[in-house]
Amino acid sequence: FPFNSFANDETFALAVGTTLIVPDGEMPYIAPIVYIARTQSIVSAGSGGTGQFIWPASGIITQERTWYHTGIDIANAGAPEIIASDNGTVIKVAKEWYGYGWHVIIAHGNGFETLYGHLQRIDVSVGQQINKGQVLGRMGSTGRSTGTHLHFEIKRSGTFENPRTYLK
């Protein structure tokens, strides 16, 4: 299948821990965990982050953070708007057709960065000051994606963290 990754693309060799996409395959049933993003007003606090992150989207968690998956995936067929988890400054806006697809990275000025991937629409630009709760764009399925979802990452001092430990 053309969207699979291999240890060696010429011999199609697999590596331990590689996730394969099998067209028309059947995944084992995993009971969904449903999270609803809290609706709240935008919190204005300049460019500095508070270190307290809110859910960036409502939906179900379809993939947790693991050693090979650096964030969580939140799926929602309704493609809701994506909001900033904390105050910060947009440091990257990319519209790629691979990897994270259309994505935004925010630096929070306190050692934290957040990434919002696979968006179908981006409403912010590099250098823009962002407030917690501000709309960044809309959930989509761009890049390496098998359906409408948000790939959300939190980095602290350059190290990937489990977003679930920070989200309120």
C-alpha positions in Angstrom: 0.0 0.0 0.0 1.6 3.3 -1.0 1.1 5.1 2.3 3.1 2.5 4.3 6.7 3.2 5.5 9.4 0.6 5.4 12.8 0.3 6.9 14.0 -0.2 3.3 11.8 1.2 0.6 13.5 -0.9 -2.1 13.0 -4.3 -0.4 9.9 -3.4 1.6 11.6 -4.6 4.7 9.7 -4.0 8.0 11.1 -2.9 11.3 9.7 -3.8 14.7 7.0 -1.3 15.8 6.2 -0.2 12.2 2.5 0.6 11.8 1.0 -0.8 8.6 -2.0 0.4 6.7 -4.0 -2.5 5.3 -6.7 -1.4 2.9 -10.1 -2.9 3.8 -8.5 -4.5 6.9 -10.4 -4.8 10.1 -9.1 -3.1 13.2 -9.9 -4.6 16.6 -12.7 -2.8 18.4 -11.5 -0.3 20.9 -14.1 1.6 22.9 -13.8 5.3 22.1 -12.9 7.8 24.7 -15.0 10.9 24.1 -13.8 14.4 25.0 -15.7 17.6 24.6 -13.6 20.7 24.3 -14.7 23.2 26.9 -16.2 26.3 25.4 -14.7 29.3 27.0 -13.9 32.9 26.1 -10.5 33.8 24.8 -8.1 34.5 27.7 -5.9 37.5 26.9 -2.5 37.3 28.5 -0.1 38.6 25.9 2.2 36.2 24.2 3.3 34.2 27.3 1.8 30.8 27.9 0.3 29.9 31.3 1.5 26.2 31.1 -2.1 25.1 31.6 -3.5 23.7 28.4 -7.1 23.3 27.3 -8.4 20.8 24.8 -7.9 22.1 21.2 -10.8 20.2 19.8 -13.8 18.0 20.6 -13.9 14.4 19.5 -12.7 11.0 20.3 -9.1 9.9 20.9 -8.2 7.5 18.1 -4.5 7.2 18.8 -2.6 7.8 22.0 1.0 9.0 22.3 3.6 6.2 22.0 7.3 6.1 21.4 6.6 6.1 17.6 3.6 8.5 17.7 4.6 11.8 19.2 1.1 13.2 20.0 -2.5 12.2 20.3 -5.1 12.1 17.5 -8.5 13.5 18.2 -11.1 12.6 15.5 -14.4 14.2 14.8 -16.2 13.7 11.5 -17.9 17.1 11.9 -14.5 18.8 11.4 -14.8 21.4 14.2 -12.7 24.5 14.6 -9.3 24.0 16.3 -8.5 26.3 19.2 -5.2 27.3 20.8 -4.5 25.3 23.9 -2.6 28.2 25.5 -1.3 31.7 24.8 1.7 32.0 22.5 3.2 33.1 19.2 2.8 31.2 15.9 6.3 30.1 14.8 5.3 27.9 11.9 2.5 27.6 9.4 3.0 24.8 6.8 0.9 23.6 4.0 2.4 20.3 3.1 0.9 17.3 1.3 2.9 14.8 3.4 3.6 14.3 7.1 1.5 16.6 9.3 -0.1 18.2 6.2 -1.4 21.7 6.9 -0.2 22.4 10.4 0.6 25.2 12.9 3.2 25.3 15.7 2.9 27.7 18.6 5.7 28.7 21.0 4.4 29.5 24.4 7.5 31.4 25.7 7.9 29.1 28.7 9.7 26.1 27.1 6.4 24.7 25.7 5.5 24.3 22.0 2.3 22.9 20.6 1.6 21.4 17.1 -1.8 21.2 15.5 -1.7 18.9 12.4 -3.8 17.8 9.4 -5.9 21.0 9.3 -8.1 21.7 6.3 -8.0 25.5 6.9 -5.5 27.7 8.7 -6.6 31.1 10.1 -3.3 32.3 11.6 0.1 33.4 10.3 3.7 33.3 11.5 4.5 35.9 14.1 0.9 36.3 15.2 0.2 36.5 18.9 -2.3 33.9 19.9 -4.6 33.8 23.0 -5.8 30.6 24.7 -9.1 29.6 23.1 -8.5 31.5 19.8 -9.4 29.7 16.6 -6.4 28.5 14.6 -8.2 26.7 11.8 -10.4 23.7 11.1 -9.9 20.0 11.6 -9.1 18.1 8.4 -7.3 15.2 6.8 -4.3 16.7 5.0 -0.9 15.1 4.8 -0.4 11.5 5.9 -3.9 11.0 7.3 -6.6 8.3 7.0 -9.5 10.5 8.1 -10.6 13.8 9.6 -8.7 14.3 12.8 -6.3 16.6 14.7 -2.8 15.4 15.5 -1.9 17.4 18.7 1.6 17.5 20.2 3.1 19.2 23.2 6.9 19.7 23.5 8.6 20.8 26.7 12.2 22.1 26.3 12.4 20.2 23.0 11.1 16.8 24.4 7.8 15.3 23.3 5.4 15.1 26.2 2.1 13.2 26.6 -0.6 15.8 25.9 -3.0 13.9 28.1 -1.0 14.8 31.2 -1.4 18.5 30.5 -4.8 18.9 29.1 -7.6 20.2 31.3 
